[in-house]
Amino acid sequence: MAEIKTLVEGKLLKYEGLVNVKELYSVIDKWFEKHRYDKAERRNYEQVFKDCKLIEMELHPYKKISDYAKFEFKIDIVLSDLTEVEVERNNVKMKLWKGKVEIKFTAYFITDYEDSWETKPFYYFVRTLTDKFIYRSYNKKMEVHLIDECQEIFDEVRSFLNMSRYS
């Protein structure tokens, strides 16, 4: 069974105001595409009420570092109390959504994701020794890199939400 290390758990970003949902998704998608992550969307749920709308998304982008290790994110996006608003910006009318946005980032470092070292007890023992003594510095370096990437996507989305304030 793969060893999963949770390096960043539930880093929460909250925002309330006007938001362009398509552009928000596009910013997240482009960041992961730029950093060569494969996209996996586990859930995309939309519920419409009389006076508002609720959108929930769960994204699981991942990147294989080697045949043995990979990075994986879990991004939970909840857009609640969304109401459609028409805004004029530079003499151009735009339809945006006004509501609450909550985005939760979780980052995982996964080793032996194909379970190739789990077939026999001896292989498991060798894998454990290798992880603890030979690949220790490599794994530490990769963990720091993943934490930095999580902070980078967090800052990117936060700056998008703060920069896209409409009047």
N, C-alpha and C positions, 0 to 999 in steps of 0.2 A: 504494500500500500504506500502511496506517495506520502512524503513528509511535507506538510503544509505549515509554513511559518507566517503568522499574521504580523506584519510589520507596522502597518497603520490601520487602526480600527476605528471606524465610525467618525472620521473627520467631517464635521458638519458645517455646511455653508447655508445660511439663511438669508433670504432677501424678500422684501415686500415692496411692490410697486409695479411699474409697467415693464413688460417683457415680451420680446418677440420669440416665441417658442421654437420656431423653425431655425432661427439664427442661433439660439442657445444650443440646440441639438447639433447644428452644423459646426459650431466652435468646438464642441467636445469631439465630434467625429473627425474633424480635420486634425486636431491635435494628435489623436491616436493614429491616424493615418500617416502623419508626418513622422511619428516615432516608430512606425512599422509594427503596429499592433494589429492583430486580427480581431475582427469585430464579432461579438456574440451577444445578441439581444435576447435575453431570457423572457422578458415580459414587457408588453406595451399595452397599457390599459387606459381606457378613457370612459368616464361616466358623466353623462349630462343630466343636470338637475333643472328645475324650473328657472332659477335665477343665476346659476353658476355652473362651472364645469370642474372636473377633477381629472388629472392626468397622472398616471404612475408609470415609470419606466425602470427597468432593471437591466443594466448593461454589464457584460463580463468580457471586456477586451483582454487579450492575452498575447504574450510574445515569448516565443521559444528562444532561450539564450543558447542552449546547446541541446544535445540529445538527452541530457540528464536534468536540466533545470529550465524553469520558465517563470516569467512574471505574470501575475493575473490581478486585475482590478475588479472590484465589485462596486458599481456606482448605482445608488438608488436615488431616483429623481421623483419628487412629488410636487406637483403644481396644483395647488388647491385654491378654492374660492375665485376661480378665473371668470372674469366678466370681460366681454369684448368692448373695447373703447376705440374711438376714432380720434387720432391725434394729427395735428398739422405741424409739419416740421419743414422749414425752408419752402413754404408755400406748396407743399406736397402732403396730401392726406394719406395717412397710414392707418391700418387696422392692427391694433396691438391687444394684448391681454393684460388685465390688471389683476393681481392676486399675490399669493404667497408662493415662494419657491424654497424648497428644502432639498439639498443635495448632500448625500452621505457617501464619502469615499473610503474604501477599504482596500488595502494592498496586501497581496500574498506572494511569498517566494516559495515555489513548489519544486522539490527535488524528486527525482525518480518518478516522474509523472506517468511513465509507461509501465510501471511495476516490473521492470526487467530484472531488478535485484531482489525480488521477493519470492522467487520460485523455490529456493532452497535455503535452509537455515545458514549454511556456510556463506552463501552469497550475501545474505542480510548482514552477517557479522563483518564480512569484508567491506561492505558498503558503509557500515557504521564507523569502522576504523578509518576508512578513506575520508569520510566527511569530517571526522573529528581532528585528524592529523594532517592529511595531505591537502585537502581542498578548503581548509579552514579560512585562510586569508582570501582566497578567491570568492568563497561564499560571503564573507564579510563585506568585501568590496561590492559584490552584486547587491547585497541587502542595502547598503548605503546608497547605491545608484537608484534602486527602486524607491526608497524613501524620498530622494531628491526629485524623482519623476512625479511622485504623488503630490509633493508640494508644488511642483511646477504646474500641473494640471489644475490644482486647487486655485493657485494664484491667477491662472489664465481665465478660469470661469468667473472668479470673483471680480477681476478687472473688467471682464465683458459686462457683467451685471451692473457694476458701478459706472462704467463708461456709457452704457446705453440708457442713461436717464433721459427721458423725453420731457419736453415742456408742454 
